[in-house]
Amino acid sequence: MKIYAQETSGGLSGIFLTRAMSRALAVSGCNASMGKIVATPTAGSCGILPGCLVSLYEDKSFAKKDIVMSILLPLLLA
């Protein structure tokens, strides 16, 4: 993917945001090719939440518990 190649330079949005977009597009690409995904919140936007959360976990050192709870809490409140 072209955006993946821009990760190290940061492109127009900076390294963190470019990496998050690359991850989100990778999940969406897997979905489009009939790969197995977890549709969170829907299959159409399947890459957005994982792209953001994985980036926060790996790049910003958020606690694993906080990442997991950010997925589960809306389900528990519904």
ABEGO torsion letter per residue (X at the ends): XAAAAAAAAGEAAEAAAAAAAAAAAAAAAAAAAGBBBBBOABAAAAAAAAAAAAAAAAAAGBBAAAAAAAAAAAAAAX
